[in-house]
Amino acid sequence: MSRRALVIGGSLGGLIAAHLLRSTGWDAVVFERNEEELASRGVGLGTHPQLIAILKRAGIDFDESMGLTPSKAVCLDRNGKVVIERPTARTLSGWSRLYRALLDGLPARAYRLGKRLIRVAQDGDGVTALFADGTAERGDLLVGADGIRSAVRAQFLPEVQPVYAGYVAWRAVLDEADVPRDLWREMVALYAFCLPEGEQLISYAVPGRDNDTAVGRRAYNIVWYRSVSPEALIDISTDAAGHYHAAGIPPPLIRPEVVARIKADARANIAPQVAEIFVRTAPFFQPIYDLASPRLVFGRVVLAGDAAFVARPHAGAGTTKAALDAACLADSIRAAGDDLDRGLARYERMQAPFGKALVELNRAEGAYLSAQLKPKADRTAAELTRDLGAVVDAHIFRSDQVGGMVAAHGLDVHVNAPF
């Protein structure tokens, strides 16, 4: 009889974990708290070779239809002039494109919606998940892959909380059909940066809302990092009815004057090509946080993905890290045979240092943005100025950097290991 894994969290990390555990003979079932599928959520997503390799292990045939590959990275100044240009070949996909492929690859019974976790109970024979609807599920292992506000982590590490980094990411996406044709032709081949003082914006073409990469059905994605004080964050996270959304305000509830202000700032501060796209969208924002869990394993309960470590998004490796967690967990359990405790100990030993290193890398890259809230007299030299070319180059060679970190932490075997 196969062993059973309860995967809490139905986003990309949970889906990949379920696929890889199932491939090793486990009956892995995903429990998602939301009542509806998540396919409409998320926008652009950067990929790395490690993610693509693990997706293929999970049965996802990642080919050119899964993303778009711009031919060059450029930095545009306030007037729209190219001031830096570099060749690039990074594949840029869409969150919902990967989500749909992973979800469709699971049996229907292996993905349960409307299952909000209340508590986890353990005994000598296994683990039980208790849900808000009054049901309970029993398994041999529980994987907490339920994101930055993890209910699993909250039970076992209540003192570990996300720490606000001092800035937000404004995000926007626009269908190709809604972008002026001449502007689309100019921007579709570019991985475009705008780097006003104290800010950072990246934009690029991605699969469309219908997950299509065909001409005319793609979309354009913008991520714009801006300094926001804790007090100002409370203000923009408060809806028109006066309710403050501490865990993140739903995009439709962002007050119209907040949206109008960010669009006016776009016209004033970023390249007109990008601003023209941005002001046609319904933008929303995500506060940026750090989080590092001191432990990943609690008996038959493990943390993975953003439930374990939340790295700022500058490396574009959040999904890659979640995939590496899933691969390491599946490989460690399989290698340990009947000794599940030994497999889980190996998982923690391998992934905890890697997660910490990724958090530190992204924290260092975001230090310039975090420092914008400090008086200039209190900033270091690196926090006062930045090399624009170095920012662009860091993104171009990001996959090499991530690959080096993977190798340094001995994780290559998990990417390349056969089933």
CORTA-V97653 format. One record per helix or strand of 2 or more residues. SS is the DSSP state (2 for helix, 1 for strand). FROM is the first residue (numbers start at 1). TO is the last residue. If there is no record, write none. Layout:
# CORTA-V97653
SS/FROM/TO
SS/FROM/TO
This chain:
# CORTA-V97653
1/4/8
2/12/23
1/27/31
1/44/46
2/49/57
2/64/66
1/67/69
1/72/76
1/82/87
1/91/94
2/95/104
2/108/110
1/111/112
1/117/123
1/126/131
1/136/139
1/141/144
2/151/156
1/163/175
2/176/178
2/181/187
1/190/194
1/200/207
1/218/227
2/230/236
2/251/253
2/256/269
2/272/278
1/284/292
1/297/298
1/301/303
2/305/307
1/309/310
2/313/315
2/318/336
2/340/365
2/367/373
2/376/378
2/381/384
2/388/396
2/398/408
2/412/416
